[in-house]
Amino acid sequence: MEKKVKQYIEKQKSPQKEICLKLREIIIRTFPGIQEEMKWGVPTFAGGKFYIGALRDHVNLGFSINGLSKGDIALFEGNGKTLRHIKVKNFDNIDEDRIVKLLKIAGECLGDC
C-alpha cells in the first residue's frame, strides 16, 4: 500500500476505516497492479479513474465518468461533469458484486485508452 494512502486510511474512524480498506481491496482485486496515489486529498487509483473519500457518516467510492454512456452514468450518484460516486454507509452491507460491476464499467478502457 502506498505510504500516504495507508496514512489516510489509518487515520479514519470506524466504520469508515474498515469500509475504505474493503473498497481498496476490491479495487486491487478487480484491477491487479493498478496504480494508487493520493490526489485531491484522497486515495485515487489509475491516475484518478477511481477514488475513495471518507466522510462523516459514509465513504464515497468515486468513478470517472468520461466516455461513459448516459445509461452507465445513471448508475452513479452525484451530478459532477467528470466524476460521480456511490455512497457506502455500512461495512456489512457492501455490495461487492455491484461495486465490481461499476468498477468494470468505469474502468473499461484501463490501459487501453
MOFEN-V126347 format. One record per backbone hydrogen bond with DSSP energy under -0.5 kcal/mol. CO is the residue of the C=O (numbers start at 0). NH is the residue of the N-H. If there is no record, write none. Layout:
# MOFEN-V126347
((CO	NH) (CO	NH))
This chain:
# MOFEN-V126347
((1	5) (2	6) (3	7) (4	8) (5	9) (6	10) (8	11) (12	16) (14	18) (15	19) (16	20) (17	21) (18	22) (19	23) (20	24) (21	25) (22	26) (23	27) (24	28) (25	29) (26	30) (30	33) (34	45) (36	43) (38	41) (41	38) (42	51) (43	36) (44	47) (44	48) (44	49) (48	63) (49	44) (50	61) (51	42) (52	59) (57	54) (58	87) (59	52) (59	61) (60	85) (61	50) (62	83) (64	67) (68	72) (69	73) (71	74) (72	75) (76	84) (81	64) (81	65) (83	62) (84	76) (85	60) (86	88) (87	58) (89	92) (90	93) (93	95) (94	98) (95	99) (96	100) (97	101) (98	102) (99	103) (100	104) (101	105) (102	106) (104	107) (106	109) (108	111) (108	112))
